[in-house]
Amino acid sequence: MTYPHRILFILAAALIAVLTSLASVRADDGAAARSVIESQIAAFLNDDAATAYSFAAPSIKQLYPDESRFFDMVKRGYQPVYRPGNFAFGRSKATADGARFVQEVIIQGPTGQDWTALYLLERQPDGSFKINGVQMIRAAGPQT
């Protein structure tokens, strides 16, 4: 291998290594975001307001300054999240800087109605994700 080809080979190998590490960081972010969502849903199912509240982003905590207000809001407005039947993770997307993450969750609500919940997560200064909101979309099909 000639000298210019050797340099190109080394540069290509380095580029592949960098791209591979970026993909794994994104995969780790997805796993971290899904873990936060699963943990909050588990807390709702166990009526553990303190733990559920701990996954809320600071901006949500400003709107709901204590865990009981937060828990009541979820019970009233987000029944499929508060008492889901089955749920599965769908598509996800992160902003280019990795500061925000959107995770689609397909949820069967307590009445059997299917929903799509779009979880908005924000990266915190410590690198963790916190939930900054959930948008609920009723699935098309027969209504119960």
N, C-alpha and C positions, 0 to 999 in steps of 0.2 A: 504494500500500500504506500502510495507516495505521500509526501508531507502534507500537501493541501487536502488530500482525501482523508488523511488521518485526523486533521483538525475538524473537517466537516463531520466526520463520524463521531468525534468526541462532543462537538456542539449538538448534534442530533440526539445523542444519548443523554446529554444534560437536559435538553428541552423535554424529552420524553419523561425523564425523572421528575421535572418540575410539574408538568401537566398531570402526571399520575398522582403526585402529592396534592395538587389542587382538587382533583376529583375525590380523593379520600377525605379531604377536609369537608367538602360539600356533603359527602355521604355521612360523615360524623355529625354535621349540623342537622341533617334530616333525622338521624337517629335521636339526637338530643331533643329536637322539637317534638318528635313523636312520643318520647319518654315523658316530657312535661305534660302533654295532652293526656296520655294514658293515666298518669299519676293524678291529675286533677279529676278526671272522670271517676277513678277509683275512690277518690276522696268524696265526691258527690254521692256515689253509691253507698258509702259508709256514713253518710251524714256528718262528715268531718269538715266543718266549716273552716277551721283554722288552717288545715292543710290545703284545702281547695283555694283559700284566699292567698296562701303563700306563693301560688303560681301566677298571681295577677301582677301585671306590670304596674309601675308607679303611677302612670296616668289613670289606670282603672282604680287604684287605691285612693287617688284624689277624689274621684267621683263617688266612691263608696268607702268612706274613711274607717269603717269597721267591718269585721267579717260577717256579722249578722245581717247588715244591710246588703252586702254583696251576695250572701247566700240567699236571702229573700228575693233579690232581683233575679237570680238564676232560676230559682224555683218558679217564679211567676212567668218569666219571659223566655226561658230556654229549657222547657221540659224535656226535649229530646237529649239534651246534654246532661241534664240533671238525673234523668232516669232512662238511660238508653237501653234498648234491647241489644242487638248486635251492632257492632260498628267496625269499620275497616278504613284504613288509610288509603287515600287516593293520591292524586298528583300533588307535587309541592314545587315551590319556586322561591328562590332567594334573590334579594337585590344584589347587584354587582359587588357592592362593598360588604355584603354578608350581614348588614345591620338589621335587616328585616327578613322575615320568612313567612310564607303563606303555606298552610297545610290543609288540604281538602280531606274531610272525614265524612264518610257515608255512614249515616246513623239511622237505625230504626227506632222511632220514638216509642213511648210507653203504650200508645194506642195502635201500634203497628204501622203507622205512617212513616214512609221513608223521607229522609232529609239529607241535604248536603250542608255540612257546617264548614265554613271557611274560617279557619283559625289564623289570626294575625299575631305573630310573635315578634318580639324585639330583643335583640342582643343587649345584655346588660354590661356594665363596665367590667364585671368579673368574668365575662365570656358566656355566661349562662343565658338561656332564653326564658322570657316571661310572656304570658299571654296578654295581648293588648286589645283583644276584641274577638268576637265571633259573629259572623254573619250567617244567618240561617236561611236556607232556600228549600222550600217544599218541593219534593220530587214530583214530577208529572206522573199521572196515572190515576187510578181509582182513589177517591178520597174516602177515609173512614170516619 
